[in-house]
Amino acid sequence: MQDKFNIHDVENGILTGKIRKNWPKEQKFEIIGKALDGRVIGAVCRFTKGGKVRVITVYEDKE
């Protein structure tokens, strides 16, 4: 079993996923999507002032 994600897994998870949680005060959100190999991943992100997505952490979602 693979335990790491590469940038393509993270990108696919974010682009095909849905927002599950939102923390407005911290301006963060959690996206749940799928890695390229089908594993369900979670990514906690925020937008920068320049409008880019900053990925804070990525993990395999067990829920």
Secondary structure by P-SEA (a helix, b strand, c coil): ccccccaaaaaaaaaacccccccccccbbbbbbbcccccbbbbbbbbcccbbbbbcccccccc
